[in-house]
Amino acid sequence: MSLEAIKAISDAEEKARAAKAEAAALSKKLIAEAEENGKLAIENAKKKAEEEVRELKRNASEKAREEALELARNTENRKAAMLVKADSRVDKAIDLVIERIVNS
């Protein structure tokens, strides 16, 4: 082999080593960026999930409060209706007692 051929092979090998080192460095950089992007995506997803949970809790709490208020209103309405019925029955009972006393 001639000296020029050996030199050309040596240069090609050096270029291949440099390209391989450059590719390895680029690969490490891309992996690091991908890992960082993955961590950020996970963190963002976690924050979003926590926010959604807070919103769901807030909505559930508000709905429970509204239902409790509605139940209280219904209970008060039924209580008032029962009191009106009881009052009318008391009046009827008094009238009945008076009628029996008068008729006896």
Backbone hydrogen bonds, N-H to C=O, Kabsch-Sander energy under -0.5 kcal/mol:
donor,donor_aa,acceptor,acceptor_aa,energy
6,I,2,S,-2.2
7,K,3,L,-2.4
8,A,4,E,-2.5
9,I,5,A,-2.6
10,S,6,I,-2.7
11,D,7,K,-2.7
12,A,8,A,-2.4
13,E,9,I,-2.7
14,E,10,S,-2.3
15,K,11,D,-2.7
16,A,12,A,-2.4
17,R,13,E,-2.5
18,A,14,E,-2.5
19,A,15,K,-2.8
20,K,16,A,-2.6
21,A,17,R,-2.7
22,E,18,A,-2.7
23,A,19,A,-2.6
24,A,20,K,-2.4
25,A,21,A,-2.5
26,L,22,E,-2.6
27,S,23,A,-2.6
28,K,24,A,-2.5
29,K,25,A,-2.4
30,L,26,L,-2.9
31,I,27,S,-2.5
32,A,28,K,-2.6
33,E,29,K,-2.5
34,A,30,L,-2.6
35,E,31,I,-2.7
36,E,32,A,-2.5
37,N,33,E,-3.0
38,G,34,A,-2.5
39,K,35,E,-2.6
40,L,36,E,-2.6
41,A,37,N,-2.5
42,I,38,G,-2.5
43,E,39,K,-2.7
44,N,40,L,-2.9
45,A,41,A,-2.5
46,K,42,I,-2.6
47,K,43,E,-2.6
48,K,44,N,-2.6
49,A,45,A,-2.6
50,E,46,K,-2.6
51,E,47,K,-2.5
52,E,48,K,-2.6
53,V,49,A,-2.5
54,R,50,E,-2.5
55,E,51,E,-2.5
56,L,52,E,-2.8
57,K,53,V,-2.7
58,R,54,R,-2.7
59,N,55,E,-2.9
60,A,56,L,-2.8
61,S,57,K,-2.8
62,E,58,R,-2.5
63,K,59,N,-2.7
64,A,60,A,-2.6
65,R,61,S,-2.4
66,E,62,E,-2.6
67,E,63,K,-2.6
68,A,64,A,-2.5
69,L,65,R,-2.5
70,E,66,E,-2.5
71,L,67,E,-2.6
72,A,68,A,-2.5
73,R,69,L,-2.6
74,N,70,E,-2.7
75,T,71,L,-2.6
76,E,72,A,-2.6
77,N,73,R,-2.6
78,R,74,N,-2.6
79,K,75,T,-2.7
80,A,76,E,-2.6
81,A,77,N,-2.4
82,M,78,R,-2.6
83,L,79,K,-2.4
84,V,80,A,-2.3
85,K,81,A,-2.4
86,A,82,M,-2.8
87,D,83,L,-2.8
88,S,84,V,-2.3
89,R,85,K,-2.3
90,V,86,A,-2.4
91,D,87,D,-2.3
92,K,88,S,-2.1
93,A,89,R,-2.7
94,I,90,V,-2.8
95,D,91,D,-2.5
96,L,92,K,-2.6
97,V,93,A,-2.7
98,I,94,I,-2.7
99,E,95,D,-2.6
100,R,96,L,-2.3
101,I,97,V,-2.3
102,V,98,I,-2.7
103,N,99,E,-2.5
104,S,100,R,-1.2
